[in-house]
Every structure is written in structure tokens, then in C-alpha cells.
Amino acid sequence: TTDLAGSSITLYSGRDEELLAPLIEQFTEDTGIEVEVRYGNSAEMGAQLLEEGDKTPADVFYSQEVGAVGVLAEPDPAGHLPAEVVGLADDRFRPAEGTEWGGVTGRSRVIVYNPDLVDAPAGVEELVEPEYKGKVAIVPENAGFQAFVTGFRVSEGEDAAREWLEGLLANEPITDIESNGDVLEAVEQGDVPIGLINHYYW
């Protein structure tokens, strides 16, 4: 707000500078509030906040991943956002209770497939079926895949998520591809029948 013009805040960002810097510049231009930013991946920034505790210089944490937000929200070291800020997001992009976080952007986990090699499954649950054995590419180290598993756990429950993951592993997924973009390229070129990636790579 304009009554804070000339002041400054410290932002810990799990989003990269290329994406965030123009938004911060616009924020400063609109409000007169200067922003000091510390960049890193979301897990690093979340760990930093946990380590610093009440002594953190951070006023705001902008995370790319839900896992880091969840860890901070549990013991409640992160504090709360104003309800009117959290309320700007659609119901499905904010906490069921409380104001520990608010959604800013979203992504979907999607199945890409090569129709010359395989019929499309109806959903991720089918990827554990025998017909997809050895045909599904995933990038398990990728934060997007891990966030997808977190979402699966929250929406379907711990037991269902564990059962699905065990079924996927038993179905011998292709895991030697390094990135979501590489998975998409492999599917498009016909090297891999199916991939599980973030929607914006397609």
C-alpha cells in the first residue's frame, strides 16, 4: 500500500530470478516498497526459514513447491497471510482452514502419449496396469513429480498413494530420462510411449 512507500521487505524465493524479477520491479514501482530477494530452490529456502526460525529476516516466502510450504505450515513458524490476500485465490488453491499460505500459480500433471505406440490411459491410476509395463517415463527426482505425489497423497490418501507408487515401480517405469522436456521429446519421437510431465512442457 502507498502508506508503506519507502519501506522495504525481504523475500525468500524458491522461484528463479528470471521469472520473478520483473514482477518485483513492477511491485516496487506500484507501491514504492523496495524488495530484497534471496533466491534458491524452494527446499533450500524452506530449510533456511526453519533454521532461522523467529530470527529470520524474511517477511515473505514465495515457493515453487507445495512440500516446502507444508513443512513450514505444520509447526506454524511461517505465520499467516491476511485473509483478504488468501481469499484472492480460488478455493482449491488455498488452505481448507487457516491462512498460512495462498496460491499464486498452478500447474497440472498430465499424461503425454504417442498414439502410434499406445492407447491413452483414462488417468494416472491406469499407469500401473500390465499393459503399460515398461512404457511410462517419469522423472522421480523432479520437484514437479514429487509435488504430484504430494497432491495424490492429499487427494486420495496415504494408502492409495503408496499403493499407486508401488504399482508404478512394479510396472518398471522408464526413469533414465533427465527432465520433463526430455520426456516430451522422447514421446514425440516415438522412443517412449507415455510420459508423466507438467502441462506447460507440451
N, C-alpha and C positions, 0 to 999 in steps of 0.2 A: 504494500500500500504506500501511497505517497508520503504518509507521516513517518515512514522509515527511510526515506531518501537520505543518502549519505552514510547509512549504516552498512554493515557487511555481515555475511553469513558464511559458514564453512560447509561445503558439500562433499561427502564421500560418494564417489560414483563408481558403480560397477558397470556402467555403460562407457563406451570408448569416447575419446575426446572428439573425434571426427563427427560423431553423431550429436554429441551434447553441446559442444562449444557454441554453435550458432544459437541454440535455444537460450543458453546462459547470457550471451550477448544481448539477445532480444529482451530477456528478463531485466537485465541491468538498465537497458535503455528505457523500458517501460516503467520501472519502479525507482530507479536511482540507487538500488541496493547492489553493492559490489558482492561478488561471489568468489570465494577462494575454493578451488577444487583440488581434491586428491583423487587421482584415477587409479584404478586397479580392477581386477576381476571381482565379481560380486562376493565370492567366497573369501577372498583376501580382505575386502573391505568389511565384511561382516565379522570376520575373525578379529580384525583390528578394533572394531567397535566393542566387541565382547572383552577384549584385553584391556581397553582403555576404561570401560565402564563409565562411571559418573564423571570421570576426568577427561572424557573425550572432548576435543574442540569441535566435533561435528555437530551441526544443527540439523542437517538433513542427510539421509542415506537414500540414494537412488540406485536400486538394484535391478539387474537384468534377470535374476533368477529368484523363484519363489522360495527355494530352500534357505537362502541366506536370510530372507525376511522372516520365515517361520522360526528359525533359530533365535533371532533377536526378539520376536514377539513372545516367545514362551515365558522366559523369566521376567519379561517386561522391562528390559533395560532401555528399550528404544523409545519409550514414551508414547505419546498419542498425537495424532494429527487432529486439527479442528474437524468437527463432524461435517461442516459445510464443504470442506475440501474432499473428504472421503465420499460424501454424497454426490459429487460430480460424476463419479463412475457408476456405470450400470450395476445393479445388484450383484450380478455374477462376478464382478471384478472388484469386490470389496469384502471385508470380513463379514461373516454371518453375524457376529457380535463384536462390539468394540470399534476402535478407530486407530489400531496400531499401524495400519498401512492402507494404501489406496492404489488401485490400478491406474497405470498411466498408458501402457501399451499392451497389446496382447498378441499371441501367436497361436496357431493351431498346428498340431502334429498331424501330418497327412501321409497317406499311402500313395506312392507313385509306383506305377507298374507298366510293363511293356506288354501290350495286348497281343503281340506276336508270340510271346513266350508263356503267358499265363492269363487265366481269367481273374478279374478283380475280386478280392475278398469283400464281403459286406462290411467288414470292420476289423479293427486290430485283434479282436478276440479270435478271429478265424486264423490268424497267422500261426497258431500253434497246431493247426490241423495237419495230418500227414501229407496232404497234397502240396503243402508249402515247405516241406522239409528241404533244407539246404538252399532255399530260393530267396530268402529275405535278408536284405542288407540293413544293418543297424550300425550306429557309431556309439557304442556304450559309454565311451569316455566323454562324449559331447554333453555339455550342460543342458542343451535342449532335450536330449533323450532322458537325462536324469530328471529334468523338470516334468517331462511327460509321465515318467514313472510316479513321481510325487502326485501329480494330478490324478493318475489312475488309482493310487492308494486312497486319496481323499474321496474320490467319487464312488469307487467300487468297494473299498475296504481293504484292509491289510491282507487278509486271507486270499481274496480274489487276485490282488496284485501279485502276491507271492506265487500263487498257482499259475498265473499267466506267465510270469518271468521264468519259472521252472519249465513250463511247457515250451516257451520260446527257446530256451537254452537246449532243451532236449531235441528240438527241431533243427539244431545245427545252423544257426543264422550265420550269415557272412559278416565277419567283424574286422576284416583286414583292410577296409576302406577308411581313409583318414578323416573325411569331412562329409557333411550333408551335401555340399555341392558335388563332390566326387561320386556320392551315391546316385544322385540325379543323373549325372553324366553316364555312369555305368548302366543305369536302367535305360536311358535314351539310346545308348549304343548297342543295347541287346546283350551286354556282358552279364547283367544281373536281372532277374525277372521282376523283383519287387524291392522297394526301399521304404523306410520309415524316416521322414525328414520334416523339417519345419516348412510351413506353407510358402513362405516368401522365397524359397530357393527355386520354386517352379515357375 
